Amino acid sequence: MKRPPLLTEDGYLLIDQKTDPSIAEELGVSRLAGIMRLEATSDTLRGVVSDLISAGFSRDRCCLIGRSGHSQIGLDVDFGSGLPEIDTRRKRIDLPIQLTSLNPNIPDTLFAEIKAMVDSGRRLTIGRLFVPMGPPLSRAQIEEATLNNYLLLTPKSSVDEHGIITIPLENTRYLLSNTLLKAGQNGQIVLYESKEGLGLIQYSSRCGLPESLEPGDFLCGAIHISLGPYSALIERELNDPGVFHLAARLLDAVRTSGISVPRQVELYNGSDRVVATRDLRVRLRIYPADVTTTRIATRLLSGSRARKIMQEGVDFADATSIFDINICDSLFDTLSSEPTERGNYGRILTRSKVIDIQRELLENEWHESAQNRVVYEAVRGTITSGVHHGEQITPELREFVESLELVGGAQNLRKVFVCHEFPAADTLRVLKRNNVGVFIGRSLKFQEIPANGQQVHSLSVHNNIYFGQTTYETFCDLTGREGARFYLIAGDGGERHVREFHRGFWMTREGKEKIANAHTMIAMFGSHVDGTAEVLTEQIYCFFEQLSTVPEIGGCFAVCHGSGPGVMRIADDAAADQGILRIGIGIDSEKIGQRANLRPPILLNFNNSARHMRQNILDRTSLFKIYNIGGMGTFEELLIAITNLKLFQSLPAPHIFVDPFGLGENGSHLWASTLAQLKTASSLKTIGSHVVRLAPAWVPNFCHVVRGYEDVLAIIAAFARDPVSYWEKAGIPDPDLLQAFDNAIQAGVIIPPYLREAMRSVRGRSE
């Protein structure tokens, strides 16, 4: 087994106050000399460096690894003149280094900012030392690692006989706003926070790579690679002589998982020639990771999930075990749920530190706006109290912080905010803009509307799980567009568990796994009506059992309901008994006199004032709608659902009305009069000389009144077997079908395979 390289912790910068920047003659750019100090070094590292010094300090054996954010603004780090100094008593190594500014667009104040930070006593971490202890992987070993899903390369990559991987640049370029960099303390924030400080001032270019690099040009581009239990060291020199990579040359094991994620590379044309970017190739070598990382990576990359992880990256939940209620609970240690209790308001955890945020009590009064500002300043690093590093972090939190090192993909989920109550929408957005990617809480923001109509904050946290419209839209936007994650501790006592806000729902780990295989959603509507359970329970149970035998649907269906009593609870129980995925979309008016139903693996709950949004989500989530015995609430739901059908806001599929009891007038079907009204509204009318139709003629043809679930099964099976014939019989025009499907695709609605196939047929005859 190959020995892993030695990799130090971050070293910080020391600069003599009398030292001024000079000009590096070979490149004609600014240069600043300094010292990189490594503290708490191991005996092994000091011994290796001492041996290298005795042998003339071969720089070919050692590499300086700069910070990614520094390289992305053009700040390079290399060895300076002189030999390292080793202090055995203090376990310290001082390495002479030199900094060069290689981005011609960076303001001249960069070195002044660095000197000001160092002179003020603020520790500026500048890089790490990487010392290979053995040769890199050979080509045969790289090929074996690829077969075992421990390494993933793009088709355009190549491996030579020496094990050097060559990767072309992607058509991606990152731009830096110098205006924003110079504003306020942004320059120092980027220098101090490195990559995490770039979020507000760096943007992906819409034009992609430039065609060429002039002499002295700097480029922040990207490559694609996915690493398991290996680190990758990018060669300093690219394939074109004179073009080199800046100091951030190490791609970490596990964290660099996710082949679709662009890995930034920082390049400088130090030659006197114009270089075509299409010809540039980044070269790198692969080294084994340390024993601990290798063990964890091997566990994560086991079995059938390995390929998926290498494609998508190590998930936050896999790396941190956040779905374990005990681990999640430990994150709330010393946090108070109310201002009247002792403890902190919240905390921020990153891969190197924990920031405890105190309650901001003014004259013993808690003011939310002041607290939000404190949170903002803490995440920006302007408040230094409550910051804990290394051994200062409690053991329970330390293990979690260390696990953040393993988060892969885009690596934008390694800054975590924990608080009993999720902050307001504006504060969530500020935190996300400052690179907080994960939010963990026990309650949504609870608000009451007093008689004067002004919103006031309730000082008590009530484990609120009911969304208002604005909060829900904020959660969806931050997760869908900006990649944030939200985790909620739900339930009480022994039923407490953790859910993730995923695809617009609160999902358990089981729910996340099952939803990937479910493509047909059945919505069950109805009220709590005494006397109906005995008949409906047996019918619904048999219906679910037989539905799984329909070839087009099989076991790939889920049951949606309103999380209430009566038919909704019957459907939930029947589906749970048969291992069918359940989706509960509830409303707070249904919790009156009862506990909220938290059993479905996929949940979403709304305030009563947002019930129309709740119904729209139910409609879009479900394909087939089944209306059972119900009153005004069910009547409102079916009218909204049919209106959405008419407006092409839901997929065109059967709406089925069930009444085994004959609860309509004179023993007729309960919903017969409703269907009659729909037919009346969709028939031709005359108003004077005008001929009008109040609704499309095809709408009632999607509505079916039946006496029992045998008929429900027959209608659904016939539709799934041949949707095109159903649509032709219903009389819905092809343009209407196409519009409905385009709307569904835009909204991210799950579309079953049999409907996709049917739509290909419709599109084909429409072209």
HELIX and SHEET records of a PDB file:
HELIX    1   1 ASP A   43  SER A   54  1                                  12    
HELIX    2   2 SER A   68  GLN A   72  1                                   5    
HELIX    3   3 LEU A  110  ASP A  119  1                                  10    
HELIX    4   4 ARG A  139  LEU A  147  1                                   9    
HELIX    5   5 ASN A  178  LYS A  182  1                                   5    
HELIX    6   6 ASN A  186  GLU A  193  1                                   8    
HELIX    7   7 SER A  194  LEU A  198  5                                   5    
HELIX    8   8 THR A  277  ASP A  279  5                                   3    
HELIX    9   9 VAL A  291  LEU A  300  1                                  10    
HELIX   10  10 ARG A  305  GLU A  312  1                                   8    
HELIX   11  11 PHE A  316  THR A  320  1                                   5    
HELIX   12  12 ILE A  325  SER A  330  1                                   6    
HELIX   13  13 GLU A  368  ARG A  380  1                                  13    
HELIX   14  14 GLY A  390  GLN A  392  5                                   3    
HELIX   15  15 PRO A  395  SER A  403  1                                   9    
HELIX   16  16 LEU A  404  LEU A  406  5                                   3    
HELIX   17  17 ALA A  425  ARG A  433  1                                   9    
HELIX   18  18 GLN A  469  GLY A  480  1                                  12    
HELIX   19  19 GLY A  493  GLU A  495  5                                   3    
HELIX   20  20 ARG A  509  ILE A  515  1                                   7    
HELIX   21  21 ALA A  533  LEU A  547  1                                  15    
HELIX   22  22 VAL A  567  ASP A  577  1                                  11    
HELIX   23  23 ASP A  588  LYS A  591  5                                   4    
HELIX   24  24 ASN A  608  ALA A  610  5                                   3    
HELIX   25  25 ARG A  611  THR A  621  1                                  11    
HELIX   26  26 MET A  632  LYS A  646  1                                  15    
HELIX   27  27 GLU A  665  GLY A  667  5                                   3    
HELIX   28  28 ALA A  672  ALA A  681  1                                  10    
HELIX   29  29 VAL A  699  PHE A  702  5                                   4    
HELIX   30  30 TYR A  709  ARG A  721  1                                  13    
HELIX   31  31 PRO A  723  ALA A  730  1                                   8    
HELIX   32  32 ASP A  734  GLN A  746  1                                  13    
HELIX   33  33 PRO A  753  SER A  766  1                                  14    
SHEET    1   A 5 LEU A   6  LEU A   7  0                                        
SHEET    2   A 5 THR A 125  VAL A 131 -1                                        
SHEET    3   A 5 GLY A  11  LEU A  14 -1                                        
SHEET    4   A 5 VAL A  29  LEU A  38 -1                                        
SHEET    5   A 5 SER A  22  ALA A  24 -1                                        
SHEET    1   B 3 LEU A   6  LEU A   7  0                                        
SHEET    2   B 3 THR A 125  VAL A 131 -1                                        
SHEET    3   B 3 CYS A  63  GLY A  66 -1                                        
SHEET    1   C 6 LEU A   6  LEU A   7  0                                        
SHEET    2   C 6 THR A 125  VAL A 131 -1                                        
SHEET    3   C 6 GLY A  11  LEU A  14 -1                                        
SHEET    4   C 6 VAL A  29  LEU A  38 -1                                        
SHEET    5   C 6 ARG A  92  SER A 101 -1                                        
SHEET    6   C 6 LEU A  75  PHE A  79 -1                                        
SHEET    1   D 6 LEU A   6  LEU A   7  0                                        
SHEET    2   D 6 THR A 125  VAL A 131 -1                                        
SHEET    3   D 6 GLY A  11  LEU A  14 -1                                        
SHEET    4   D 6 VAL A  29  LEU A  38 -1                                        
SHEET    5   D 6 ARG A  92  SER A 101 -1                                        
SHEET    6   D 6 GLU A  85  ASP A  87 -1                                        
SHEET    1   E 2 LEU A 151  LEU A 153  0                                        
SHEET    2   E 2 ILE A 225  LEU A 227 -1                                        
SHEET    1   F 5 SER A 158  VAL A 159  0                                        
SHEET    2   F 5 ILE A 165  PRO A 168 -1                                        
SHEET    3   F 5 ARG A 281  PRO A 288 -1                                        
SHEET    4   F 5 TYR A 230  ILE A 234 -1                                        
SHEET    5   F 5 LEU A 250  LEU A 251 -1                                        
SHEET    1   G 2 TYR A 174  LEU A 176  0                                        
SHEET    2   G 2 GLN A 202  SER A 204 -1                                        
SHEET    1   H 2 SER A 212  LEU A 213  0                                        
SHEET    2   H 2 VAL A 275  ALA A 276 -1                                        
SHEET    1   I 3 PHE A 218  ILE A 223  0                                        
SHEET    2   I 3 ARG A 263  ASN A 269 -1                                        
SHEET    3   I 3 VAL A 243  HIS A 245 -1                                        
SHEET    1   J15 VAL A 387  HIS A 389  0                                        
SHEET    2   J15 LYS A 353  ILE A 357 -1                                        
SHEET    3   J15 GLY A 346  LEU A 349 -1                                        
SHEET    4   J15 VAL A 416  CYS A 419 -1                                        
SHEET    5   J15 VAL A 438  GLY A 441  1                                        
SHEET    6   J15 ARG A 485  ALA A 490  1                                        
SHEET    7   J15 HIS A 497  HIS A 502 -1                                        
SHEET    8   J15 PHE A 505  MET A 507 -1                                        
SHEET    9   J15 ILE A 602  PHE A 606 -1                                        
SHEET   10   J15 LEU A 581  ILE A 587  1                                        
SHEET   11   J15 PHE A 557  HIS A 561  1                                        
SHEET   12   J15 THR A 520  PHE A 525  1                                        
SHEET   13   J15 PHE A 624  TYR A 627  1                                        
SHEET   14   J15 HIS A 655  VAL A 658  1                                        
SHEET   15   J15 CYS A 703  VAL A 706  1                                        
SHEET    1   K 2 LEU A 361  LEU A 362  0                                        
SHEET    2   K 2 GLU A 365  TRP A 366 -1                                        
SHEET    1   L 2 GLN A 447  GLU A 448  0                                        
SHEET    2   L 2 VAL A 456  HIS A 457 -1                                        
SHEET    1   M 2 LEU A 684  ILE A 687  0                                        
SHEET    2   M 2 HIS A 690  ARG A 693 -1                                        
END                                                                             
